[in-house]
Amino acid sequence: MVKSYVKVYIRTRPTDNFATNNLRLDDDNKTINVHMAKKKRKDDFVNNQQENFNFKYDGVLHNASQEGIYMQVGQPIVRSVLDGFNGTALCYGQTGAGKTYTMSGGNDFKTRGMVPRALAQVFNDIVEKPEQSFEIRVSYMEIYNDRIYDLLAEPGLANADELQIQEDSKGSISVRGLTTVAVTQEADALAMFFEGNANRAIASHSLNVNSSRSHCVFTIYISCRSRVESDGNTTHSKLHFVDLAGSERLSKTGSDGAIAKEAMYINKSLSFLEQVVIALSSSAREHVPYRQSRLTNLLKDSLGGNCKTVMMANIWAEEQHLEETASTLKFATRMMRVQNEATVNVTVDAEAQIRKMAKEIAELKAELQMQNQLHGKSHITYGEEYTDDEKFELQKQVREYCDNKVPEIPIKSMRQVKEIFRVFKMMLETAEADAAAKGVGGAMSDGDARHKASVGTPGLRSDDGVGDVDSSGGFGIGTAIPAKMDKAAKESARDRDQTGPRGEAPSRESEDVDRPADQDRQVALELPDRNQAFESYKSGDGYEVAEVLKKSQASLREKKRELKKAANKVNECKAQIDELTRKVQAKKREEEDNDDDVVDVEYFRVLTQLKEQKQGYRTYHDEMQSIKSECDYETRLVEQARSKLITEFTQWYDDTYGGGGSPSGIPPIGNGNTVSFPFQPKPPKSKSFDDDPMDEADRFEHMERERIMAEDPESTVYYAAKKSAAMSRTQGAATRKAAAAGAAARKPR
């Protein structure tokens, strides 16, 4: 168990209007000094308001880059999670201070946030540990108006009433019904993160254009076990990235209606969070109000529980936001007093432990046996039951000891001692039972009792008995052991079973006598040509599937034509942009040679055209990407319909004509070696670059990949995940649109 306090870092939002008169950062990058002037009062009362504050934290990051933030704050917590500890990284601050930017990042690879960088680190470290097996899962949820919503659920399936916070016997917090997706590579995890971001609740107000209206939690679950050791222990850990919604003052944001209601829920939950932090930082407080809100209940592990927690407090260091900045710094100071107790989460596999212990016991037995052989005690064995002969010999020794014929029984092992006690116990029980039975007819003599105990005890064997020991007790008198059949007798019996009554082998002609005449007629039935059968099937039983395939192919052809037109528009626009760019550069060189400060009218016109062409380029490019996603969707529908038609036709053909084999006397279909199927894929024909309607789009994507590779080769996974998430959203919208259209068509008029 590792006891540690919550680490707190302060990040300032970059601004040109930094409040230098009110905020001062020390050179140690850990201290902030705040000066707040006293407010003038209308009355003559003395104002004792404190003016100067001094705050010290684990680090103050002023004008820091995204990479610097992650290296100092995010990387240590990710390493702890990979070692088996639970971890939490949360961002707190006023609205517009940069919390979501810190967590998620900007729109390009260089400004990506803590979550994409953490995913990259997790999968990079996994590759460097081949001796361990990892399982990675992710989940994404938001708390909107104090209700939990699943950001990775299928559209229309997210039900906030089904997502409930629960706590297991070990105190671990989880959300029942939350979607967890298994991922095997960085691109898949990033695609889930980007897809969840697209489903978040955001709104606009005067302080933030894209203000988060909910608390969001992205969680990475890591399970790890060794490939080398056989103990079967599995280490489980989880890493929460908590993007808290910013506190708002309605007097500053000017919000009303639904946005004002959302702000009230946000401020209320943050107030409950502060109450929990105050309770945890006070040693005299016994009760911690975790259950006041879903946010505090969800963060029970992260605040005062089994977790390593780090908090990033974002401040907007301008004079107009000085009160919010001071409030954030005070909350961060209280958070530093919260102490957690983190432990490595190890789950023991009972079956693996049993196998491991059984192996150790076998090795210890072998070692003891070797020691006994070295000391002349090779007859001693361990862990095995006594045989009947060994039990009989031990019973004789016990009887002789009870009759005073031998002074003692030589002790050789604990196994022998246990068996001796068992014999004594059986003799005592038998003697007590006989004594109770003789109580009416007279007392039994000591000699009779010893004789009865030694001879009549169930399970004990006498040396003058006849036959084997009977399982019901006593001795089996006259029970004979059946003689075993010798090898020659077995072979003779087997030969008699395989031959007839006169020693002759059965004839195969007798098997053909009972064959029905319909089977001969079926063999002589001539199979139809598969091409003709396929056309007949499409107009008969397979008509519905064939029509679906036909419509899907027509729709795909139409989408490809639209895609080609959109790609041509993009290329034409790109060519015009290149031409206008060359004109702008030529005009710039002319102005530099003339040293004239007056802007040429022609130069201004070209700049205006260039701006319009760039806007058109973005519009055409987005349109092309949308059409390409729809084209991919139609392609999958065509493949599914074709596969279904082939499968159902093959099954129908086999059921109708008994398979595709060629009976004797009937030549095979085709050239005699292969069967000609009308639905076999045709060999690709050679065509020029301009004939393919997908070439224009492929050419553009190829140019984009080359540009990305030239800027930063490591960013390909990041951009591929963004593209995959965008295509998933587009396909989801197309699916919902098609479903709505189908429902409208089925609706009775």
C-alpha positions in Angstrom: 0.0 0.0 0.0 1.3 3.4 -1.0 0.0 6.5 0.8 0.3 9.6 -1.3 -1.3 13.1 -1.5 -3.1 14.3 -4.6 -0.6 16.2 -6.8 -1.8 19.5 -8.1 -0.4 21.5 -11.0 -1.5 25.0 -12.2 -1.8 25.8 -15.9 -2.3 29.3 -17.1 -4.2 30.1 -20.3 -2.0 32.0 -22.7 -3.2 35.6 -23.0 -1.9 39.0 -24.0 -3.7 40.6 -21.1 -1.9 38.8 -18.2 -2.8 40.4 -14.9 0.8 41.4 -14.0 -0.4 43.7 -11.2 -2.4 41.0 -9.5 -0.5 37.8 -10.3 3.2 37.0 -9.8 4.9 33.7 -10.5 8.0 32.9 -8.6 11.1 31.6 -10.3 10.8 28.1 -8.7 7.7 27.5 -10.9 5.8 26.3 -7.9 4.5 29.5 -6.2 1.8 32.0 -7.2 1.3 35.3 -5.4 -2.1 36.9 -5.8 -3.0 40.5 -4.9 -6.7 41.4 -4.7 -7.4 45.0 -3.9 -10.0 45.7 -1.3 -13.4 46.7 -2.5 -14.5 50.2 -1.5 -17.4 50.3 0.9 -20.0 53.0 1.0 -20.2 53.1 4.7 -17.4 53.9 7.1 -16.8 50.4 8.4 -13.3 49.0 8.3 -12.7 46.5 5.5 -10.6 43.6 6.9 -10.6 41.7 3.6 -7.3 39.9 2.9 -5.4 41.4 0.0 -2.4 39.1 -0.6 -2.4 35.4 -1.0 0.5 33.0 -1.4 -0.2 29.5 -3.0 2.4 26.8 -3.5 1.8 23.7 -5.6 3.7 20.8 -7.2 4.2 22.9 -10.3 3.1 26.0 -12.1 3.0 25.7 -15.9 3.0 29.1 -17.5 2.7 29.3 -21.3 3.6 25.6 -21.4 3.2 23.4 -24.5 1.0 20.4 -24.8 4.0 18.1 -24.8 5.5 19.8 -21.8 2.2 19.4 -19.9 2.0 15.7 -20.6 5.7 14.9 -19.8 5.4 16.5 -16.4 1.8 15.7 -15.4 0.5 12.8 -17.6 3.5 10.5 -18.1 4.1 9.6 -14.4 0.5 8.7 -13.8 0.4 6.5 -16.9 3.5 4.6 -15.8 1.9 4.0 -12.4 -1.2 2.5 -14.1 1.0 0.2 -16.2 2.6 -1.0 -13.0 -0.9 -2.0 -11.6 -2.1 1.1 -9.7 -5.3 2.9 -10.4 -4.9 6.4 -11.6 -6.9 9.6 -12.2 -6.1 12.8 -14.0 -8.7 15.5 -13.7 -8.9 19.1 -14.9 -10.7 21.8 -12.9 -11.3 25.5 -13.5 -13.6 28.1 -14.7 -15.3 28.0 -18.1 -13.0 28.9 -21.0 -9.8 28.3 -19.0 -8.6 25.5 -21.2 -9.6 22.2 -19.5 -10.9 20.4 -22.6 -7.9 21.7 -24.6 -5.6 20.2 -22.0 -7.4 16.8 -22.1 -8.4 16.4 -25.7 -6.2 19.0 -27.5 -6.6 20.9 -30.7 -7.4 19.7 -34.2 -3.9 18.8 -35.3 -1.3 16.3 -34.2 1.1 18.7 -32.5 -1.6 20.2 -30.2 -3.2 16.8 -29.2 -4.1 16.5 -25.5 -3.3 14.2 -22.6 -5.7 11.4 -23.7 -4.2 10.8 -27.2 -0.7 11.0 -25.8 -1.5 8.6 -23.0 -3.0 6.1 -25.4 0.2 6.3 -27.5 2.4 5.7 -24.4 0.3 2.7 -23.3 0.5 0.9 -26.6 4.2 1.8 -27.0 5.1 0.4 -23.6 3.1 -2.8 -24.3 5.2 -3.5 -27.3 8.3 -3.3 -25.2 7.0 -6.0 -22.8 6.6 -9.2 -24.8 6.9 -11.3 -21.7 3.5 -10.0 -20.5 0.0 -10.3 -22.0 -2.2 -7.2 -22.0 -5.9 -6.6 -22.5 -7.0 -3.0 -23.1 -10.6 -1.8 -22.9 -11.9 1.8 -23.0 -15.2 3.5 -22.0 -16.5 7.1 -22.3 -19.3 8.7 -20.4 -20.7 12.1 -19.4 -22.6 13.4 -16.5 -25.2 15.8 -17.9 -27.6 17.4 -15.5 -26.7 14.9 -12.9 -27.5 11.9 -15.2 -25.0 9.5 -16.7 -24.9 9.0 -20.5 -22.9 6.5 -22.5 -20.9 8.2 -25.2 -20.0 5.0 -27.0 -23.4 3.4 -27.1 -25.2 2.8 -30.3 -27.5 5.6 -31.5 -30.9 5.3 -29.9 -29.7 2.7 -27.3 -28.2 5.1 -24.7 -30.6 5.0 -21.7 -29.5 7.1 -18.7 -31.8 5.2 -16.4 -29.9 1.9 -17.0 -26.5 3.4 -16.1 -26.1 3.2 -12.3 -23.1 3.5 -10.1 -22.3 0.5 -8.0 -19.6 -0.5 -5.5 -18.3 -4.0 -5.0 -17.1 -5.7 -1.8 -13.6 -4.4 -2.2 -14.8 -0.8 -2.5 -14.2 -0.4 -6.2 -16.6 1.9 -8.1 -18.0 1.0 -11.5 -21.0 1.9 -13.7 -23.4 -0.9 -14.5 -24.5 -1.0 -18.1 -21.6 1.2 -19.4 -20.2 0.1 -22.8 -16.6 -1.0 -22.6 -14.8 -1.6 -26.0 -11.8 -3.9 -26.3 -9.0 -2.3 -28.4 -5.8 -3.9 -29.7 -4.1 -0.9 -31.3 -3.7 2.8 -30.8 -5.8 3.7 -33.8 -8.9 1.8 -32.5 -8.6 3.5 -29.1 -8.3 6.9 -30.6 -11.2 6.3 -32.9 -13.4 5.5 -29.8 -12.2 8.7 -28.1 -12.9 10.9 -31.1 -16.3 9.2 -31.6 -17.2 9.9 -27.9 -16.0 13.5 -28.3 -18.5 14.0 -31.2 -21.3 12.9 -28.9 -20.5 15.3 -26.0 -23.0 18.0 -25.0 -21.6 21.5 -25.8 -23.0 25.0 -26.1 -21.9 28.5 -26.8 -21.9 31.6 -24.5 -20.0 34.8 -24.2 -16.9 33.3 -22.6 -16.5 30.1 -24.6 -17.8 29.2 -28.0 -17.5 25.4 -27.4 -18.4 25.2 -23.7 -18.7 21.7 -22.2 -22.1 21.3 -20.6 -21.2 18.0 -18.8 -18.5 16.3 -16.8 -16.8 13.7 -19.1 -14.8 10.7 -18.0 -12.7 8.6 -20.4 -11.4 5.4 -18.8 -8.7 3.0 -19.9 -8.9 -0.5 -18.4 -5.7 -2.5 -18.4 -5.4 -6.2 -17.5 -1.9 -7.8 -17.4 -0.6 -11.3 -16.8 2.7 -12.9 -17.2 3.5 -15.2 -20.2 6.4 -16.7 -18.3 5.3 -17.5 -14.8 2.5 -20.0 -14.2 1.0 -18.4 -11.0 -2.0 -17.2 -13.0 -2.1 -13.8 -11.2 -3.7 -11.0 -13.2 -3.1 -7.3 -12.5 -6.0 -5.0 -13.1 -5.8 -1.2 -13.2 -7.8 1.7 -14.6 -7.0 5.2 -15.6 -9.7 8.0 -15.5 -9.3 11.1 -17.5 -11.9 13.5 -16.0 -12.8 16.7 -17.9 -14.9 18.7 -15.4 -17.3 21.3 -16.8 -16.3 24.8 -15.8 -17.9 26.8 -13.1 -19.9 29.7 -14.5 -21.3 33.0 -13.3 -24.5 33.8 -15.1 -23.8 37.5 -14.8 -20.7 37.1 -17.0 -21.9 34.4 -19.4 -25.3 36.0 -20.0 -26.8 32.5 -20.3 -30.6 31.9 -20.1 -33.0 29.1 -20.7 -31.6 25.6 -21.1 -28.0 26.8 -20.9 -28.7 28.5 -17.6 -30.2 25.3 -16.3 -27.1 23.4 -17.3 -24.9 26.0 -15.6 -26.9 25.5 -12.4 -26.4 21.7 -12.4 -22.7 22.2 -13.1 -22.2 24.7 -10.3 -24.2 22.5 -7.9 -22.1 19.4 -8.6 -18.9 21.3 -8.3 -20.1 22.6 -4.9 -20.7 19.0 -3.8 -17.2 18.1 -5.0 -15.7 20.9 -2.9 -17.6 19.6 0.1 -16.1 16.2 -0.4 -12.6 17.6 -0.7 -13.1 19.7 2.5 -14.3 16.6 4.4 -11.3 14.6 3.2 -8.8 17.3 4.0 -10.1 17.6 7.6 -8.8 15.0 10.0 -11.7 15.6 12.5 -14.4 14.9 9.9 -15.8 11.3 10.1 -18.4 11.4 7.3 -17.6 12.1 3.7 -20.7 13.0 1.6 -19.8 11.0 -1.6 -23.5 10.2 -2.3 -24.6 13.8 -2.7 -24.1 13.7 -6.5 -23.2 11.2 -9.2 -19.9 13.0 -9.8 -18.6 12.7 -6.3 -19.9 9.1 -6.0 -18.1 8.2 -9.3 -14.9 9.8 -8.0 -14.9 7.9 -4.7 -12.0 5.8 -5.7 -10.0 8.8 -7.0 -10.6 11.0 -3.8 -9.4 9.3 -0.7 -9.5 5.7 -2.2 -7.3 3.2 -3.9 -5.9 5.5 -6.6 -3.0 7.8 -7.5 -4.6 11.1 -8.5 -3.2 14.2 -10.2 -5.2 17.4 -10.8 -4.6 20.1 -13.3 -6.1 23.5 -12.2 -6.6 25.7 -15.2 -6.8 29.5 -14.6 -7.6 32.4 -16.9 -5.0 34.9 -15.7 -6.7 38.1 -16.7 -7.9 40.9 -14.3 -11.5 40.4 -15.2 -11.4 36.8 -14.1 -9.4 37.4 -10.9 -12.1 36.2 -8.5 -12.6 32.9 -10.4 -8.8 32.5 -10.5 -8.5 33.0 -6.7 -11.4 30.5 -6.1 -9.7 27.9 -8.3 -6.4 28.3 -6.5 -8.1 27.9 -3.1 -9.8 24.7 -4.2 -6.5 23.4 -5.6 -4.9 24.1 -2.2 -7.5 22.0 -0.4 -7.1 19.2 -2.9 -3.4 18.9 -2.0 -4.5 17.8 1.5 -6.4 14.8 0.2 -4.6 11.6 0.9 -5.1 8.4 -1.1 -4.0 4.8 -0.3 -3.0 3.1 -3.6 -2.4 -0.6 -3.9 -1.5 -2.9 -6.8 -4.7 -4.7 -7.9 -3.9 -8.4 -8.3 -6.5 -11.1 -8.9 -5.5 -14.7 -8.0 -6.6 -17.4 -10.4 -7.7 -20.3 -8.2 -7.3 -23.0 -10.8 -3.8 -21.8 -11.7 -2.8 -21.8 -8.0 -4.1 -25.3 -7.6 -2.0 -26.5 -10.6 1.0 -24.7 -9.2 0.7 -26.2 -5.8 0.1 -29.7 -7.2 3.3 -29.4 -9.1 5.2 -28.2 -6.0 3.8 -31.2 -4.0 4.9 -33.6 -6.6 8.4 -32.1 -6.6 8.6 -32.3 -2.8 7.5 -35.9 -2.9 10.1 -36.8 -5.4 12.8 -35.0 -3.2 11.7 -36.9 -0.1 11.7 -40.2 -2.0 15.3 -39.5 -3.1 16.3 -38.7 0.5 14.7 -41.9 1.7 16.6 -43.9 -0.9 19.9 -42.4 0.2 19.2 -43.4 3.9 18.0 -46.9 3.1 14.2 -46.2 3.4 13.2 -46.7 -0.2 10.1 -48.7 0.9 8.4 -45.5 2.4 6.0 -43.8 0.0 4.1 -40.5 0.4 0.5 -39.6 -0.4 -0.6 -43.1 -1.6 -3.3 -45.3 0.0 -2.3 -48.5 1.7 -2.9 -51.6 -0.4 -4.9 -54.6 0.9 -1.8 -56.6 1.6 -0.2 -53.7 3.5 -3.4 -53.2 5.5 -3.5 -56.9 6.4 0.1 -56.9 7.6 -0.6 -53.8 9.7 -3.7 -55.4 11.2 -1.7 -58.4 12.3 0.8 -56.1 14.0 -2.0 -54.3 15.9 -3.5 -57.6 17.0 -0.1 -58.9 18.2 0.4 -55.7 20.1 -3.0 -55.9 21.7 -2.4 -59.5 22.7 1.0 -58.5 24.2 2.9 -60.7 21.7 5.1 -57.8 20.7 6.3 -54.9 23.0 5.7 -52.2 20.4 4.9 -51.4 16.8 7.9 -50.0 14.9 7.0 -46.5 13.5 8.2 -45.7 10.0 6.1 -42.7 8.8 3.2 -40.5 9.6 1.3 -42.4 6.9 1.6 -45.6 9.0 0.6 -43.8 12.2 -2.6 -42.6 10.6 -3.5 -46.1 9.4 -2.8 -47.6 12.9 -5.1 -45.1 14.5 -7.8 -46.0 11.9 -7.5 -49.7 12.9 -7.7 -49.0 16.6 -10.8 -46.8 16.1 -12.5 -49.6 14.1 -11.7 -52.2 16.8 -13.0 -49.9 19.6 -16.2 -49.2 17.8 -16.8 -52.9 17.2 -16.1 -53.7 20.8 -18.5 -51.0 22.1 -21.2 -52.2 19.8 -20.8 -55.9 21.0 -20.8 -54.8 24.6 -24.0 -52.9 24.2 -25.6 -56.0 22.4 -24.4 -58.3 25.2 -25.8 -56.1 28.0 -29.1 -58.0 28.1 -27.7 -61.6 27.8 -24.7 -61.2 30.0 -21.3 -59.6 29.9 -18.7 -60.6 27.4 -15.3 -61.8 28.7 -12.2 -59.9 27.9 -10.8 -62.7 25.7 -14.1 -62.9 23.7 -14.1 -59.1 23.2 -10.5 -59.1 22.0 -11.2 -62.0 19.7 -14.4 -60.4 18.4 -12.6 -57.1 17.8 -9.8 -58.7 16.0 -11.7 -61.2 13.9 -15.2 -59.7 13.4 -14.3 -56.1 12.8 -15.7 -54.9 9.5 -12.9 -54.1 7.1 -10.3 -56.2 8.9 -8.9 -59.3 7.3 -8.0 -62.6 9.0 -5.3 -64.9 7.8 -7.5 -68.0 8.0 -10.4 -66.6 6.1 -11.7 -68.0 2.8 -12.0 -65.8 -0.4 -11.7 -62.0 -0.6 -13.0 -59.3 1.7 -16.7 -58.6 1.2 -17.5 -54.9 0.8 -20.5 -55.2 3.1 -18.4 -56.2 6.1 -17.1 -59.5 7.3 -15.7 -62.1 4.9 -17.0 -63.6 1.7 -17.2 -67.3 2.2 -16.6 -69.4 -0.9 -16.6 -66.4 -3.4 -14.5 -67.6 -6.4 -12.6 -65.3 -8.6 -13.7 -65.8 -12.3 -11.0 -67.1 -14.6 -9.7 -64.7 -17.2 -10.2 -65.5 -20.9 -6.9 -66.2 -22.6 -5.8 -64.6 -25.8 -6.5 -67.5 -28.1 -10.2 -67.7 -26.8 -10.7 -64.0 -27.5 -9.4 -64.3 -31.1 -11.6 -67.4 -31.7 -14.7 -65.5 -30.5 -13.8 -62.5 -32.7 -13.5 -64.8 -35.8 -16.9 -66.3 -35.1 -18.5 -62.9 -34.9 -17.0 -61.8 -38.3 -17.9 -65.0 -40.3 -21.2 -66.6 -41.1 -22.7 -69.7 -39.6 -20.6 -71.8 -42.0 -17.4 -69.9 -41.6 -17.8 -67.8 -44.7 -17.4 -64.0 -44.9 -20.6 -62.0 -45.6 -21.1 -61.1 -49.2 -21.5 -57.4 -50.3 -24.1 -58.6 -52.8 -26.5 -59.2 -50.0 -26.1 -55.5 -49.0 -27.2 -54.3 -52.4 -30.4 -56.5 -52.5 -32.3 -54.1 -50.2 -31.3 -50.9 -52.0 -34.5 -49.1 -53.2 -35.2 -48.6 -56.8 -35.6 -44.8 -56.4 -31.9 -44.6 -55.7 -31.1 -46.0 -59.1 -33.5 -43.6 -60.7 -31.9 -40.7 -58.8 -28.4 -41.6 -60.1 -29.7 -41.6 -63.6 -31.2 -38.1 -63.2 -29.4 -35.5 -65.3 -28.3 -32.4 -63.5 -29.3 -29.0 -65.2 -26.8 -26.4 -66.2 -25.8 -24.2 -63.2 -26.2 -21.0 -65.3 -29.7 -21.9 -66.3 -30.5 -23.0 -62.7 -29.1 -19.7 -61.3 -31.3 -17.6 -63.7 -34.3 -19.7 -62.8 -33.6 -19.3 -59.1 -33.3 -15.5 -59.4 -36.8 -15.3 -61.0 -38.2 -17.8 -58.4 -37.2 -18.4 -54.8 -34.3 -15.9 -54.9 -36.3 -13.0 -56.4 -36.3 -10.8 -53.3 -32.6 -11.1 -52.7 -31.8 -10.6 -56.4 -33.9 -7.4 -56.5 -32.1 -6.1 -53.4 -28.8 -6.8 -55.1 -29.9 -5.1 -58.3 -31.1 -2.0 -56.5 -27.9 -1.9 -54.4 -25.7 -2.1 -57.5 -27.7 0.7 -59.2 -27.3 2.9 -56.1 -23.6 2.1 -55.9 -23.1 3.1 -59.6 -25.0 6.4 -58.9 -22.8 7.1 -55.8 -19.6 6.4 -57.8 -20.8 8.9 -60.5 -21.4 11.5 -57.8 -18.0 10.8 -56.2 -16.3 11.3 -59.6 -18.0 14.6 -60.1 -17.1 15.7 -56.5 -13.5 14.6 -57.0 -13.3 16.6 -60.3 -14.6 19.7 -58.5 -11.9 19.3 -55.8 -9.1 18.9 -58.4 -10.4 21.9 -60.5 -10.5 24.0 -57.4 -7.0 22.9 -56.4 -5.7 23.8 -59.8 -7.3 27.2 -59.6 -5.8 27.7 -56.1 -2.3 26.8 -57.5 -2.7 29.2 -60.4 -3.9 32.1 -58.1 -1.1 31.4 -55.7 1.5 31.8 -58.5 -0.2 35.1 -59.4 0.0 36.3 -55.8 3.6 35.4 -55.5 4.4 37.2 -58.8 2.5 40.3 -57.6 4.5 40.3 -54.4 7.8 40.2 -56.2 6.6 43.1 -58.4 5.7 45.2 -55.4 9.0 44.5 -53.7 10.8 45.7 -56.8 8.8 48.9 -57.1 8.9 49.8 -53.4 5.3 51.0 -53.7 3.1 50.9 -50.5 -0.1 51.3 -52.5 -2.1 48.0 -53.0 -2.7 47.2 -56.6 -6.4 46.7 -57.5 -5.5 43.5 -59.5 -3.5 42.2 -56.6 -6.5 42.7 -54.3 -8.8 41.0 -56.7 -6.5 38.0 -56.9 -6.4 37.7 -53.1 -10.1 37.8 -52.9 -10.5 35.1 -55.5 -7.9 33.0 -53.7 -9.8 33.3 -50.5 -13.1 32.3 -52.2 -11.4 29.3 -53.9 -10.0 28.1 -50.6 -13.4 28.2 -49.0 -14.9 26.4 -52.0 -12.1 23.8 -51.7 -13.0 23.0 -48.1 -16.7 22.8 -49.0 -16.0 20.4 -52.0 -13.6 18.3 -50.0 -16.1 17.8 -47.2 -18.8 16.9 -49.7 -16.4 14.4 -51.4 -15.6 12.8 -48.1 -19.3 12.4 -47.3 -20.1 10.9 -50.7 -17.1 8.5 -50.3 -18.4 7.3 -47.0 -21.9 6.7 -48.5 -20.2 4.9 -51.4 -18.3 2.6 -49.0 -21.6 1.9 -47.2 -23.3 1.0 -50.5 -20.4 -1.2 -51.4 -20.8 -3.2 -48.2 -24.5 -3.6 -48.9 -23.8 -5.0 -52.4 -21.3 -7.4 -51.0 -23.7 -8.6 -48.3 -26.5 -9.1 -50.9 -24.2 -10.9 -53.3 -22.9 -13.2 -50.6 -26.4 -14.0 -49.4 -27.6 -14.7 -52.9 -24.7 -17.1 -53.6 -25.2 -18.9 -50.2 -28.9 -19.4 -50.6 -28.6 -20.5 -54.3 -25.9 -23.1 -53.4 -28.1 -24.5 -50.6 -31.2 -24.5 -52.9 -29.2 -26.3 -55.7 -27.8 -28.9 -53.3 -31.3 -29.6 -51.8 -33.0 -29.8 -55.2 -30.5 -31.8 -57.2 -28.5 -33.6 -54.5 -25.2 -31.6 -54.9 -23.0 -30.7 -57.7 -21.3 -34.0 -58.3 -21.4 -35.7 -61.7 -22.7 -39.3 -61.7 -21.3 -42.0 -63.9 -22.3 -41.6 -67.6 -23.0 -37.8 -67.2 -20.3 -35.4 -68.3 -19.3 -32.6 -65.9 -20.5 -29.1 -66.5 -17.9 -26.9 -68.1 -14.5 -28.2 -69.3 -14.6 -31.3 -67.2 -12.3 -30.1 -64.5 -14.2 -27.1 -63.0 -17.8 -26.2 -62.7 -18.9 -22.9 -64.2 -20.7 -20.7 -61.7 -22.4 -17.6 -63.0 -21.6 -15.7 -59.8 -17.8 -16.3 -59.8 -15.8 -13.1 -59.7 -14.6 -12.0 -63.0 -10.9 -11.3 -63.5 -10.0 -7.7 -63.2 -9.7 -6.1 -66.6 -6.9 -3.6 -67.3 -8.2 0.0 -67.4 -6.6 3.4 -67.5 -6.1 5.7 -64.6 -8.9 8.0 -65.8 -11.5 5.2 -66.2 -11.7 4.5 -62.4 -14.2 6.8 -60.7 -12.4 6.3 -57.4 -9.0 7.4 -58.7 -9.7 11.1 -58.2 -10.5 10.6 -54.5 -7.6 8.1 -54.1 -5.2 10.6 -55.7 -6.3 13.3 -53.2 -5.9 10.9 -50.2 -2.5 9.9 -51.4 -1.5 13.5 -51.5 -2.8 14.1 -48.0 -0.9 11.0 -46.7 2.3 12.2 -48.3 1.9 15.7 -46.7 1.3 14.1 -43.3 4.3 11.8 -43.6 6.5 14.7 -44.6 5.4 16.8 -41.5 5.5 14.0 -38.9 5.5 10.3 -39.6 4.2 9.5 -36.1 1.0 11.4 -36.8 -0.4 8.9 -39.3 -2.2 6.9 -36.6 -3.7 10.0 -35.1 -5.1 11.3 -38.4 -6.3 7.8 -39.4 -8.3 7.5 -36.2 -9.9 10.9 -36.8 -10.8 9.9 -40.3 -12.3 6.6 -39.0 -14.4 8.3 -36.4 -15.7 10.8 -39.0 -16.6 8.0 -41.4 -18.3 6.2 -38.5 -20.4 9.2 -37.7 -21.3 9.7 -41.4 -22.3 6.1 -41.8 -24.3 6.2 -38.6 -26.2 9.2 -39.9 -26.8 7.5 -43.3 -28.0 4.4 -41.5 -30.4 6.4 -39.4 -31.6 8.3 -42.4 -32.2 5.1 -44.4 -34.0 3.5 -41.4 -36.2 6.6 -41.0 -37.0 6.5 -44.8 -37.9 2.8 -44.6 -40.1 3.4 -41.6 -41.9 6.2 -43.4 -42.4 4.0 -46.5 -43.9 1.2 -44.3 -46.2 3.6 -42.5 -49.8 3.1 -43.8 -51.3 6.2 -45.5 
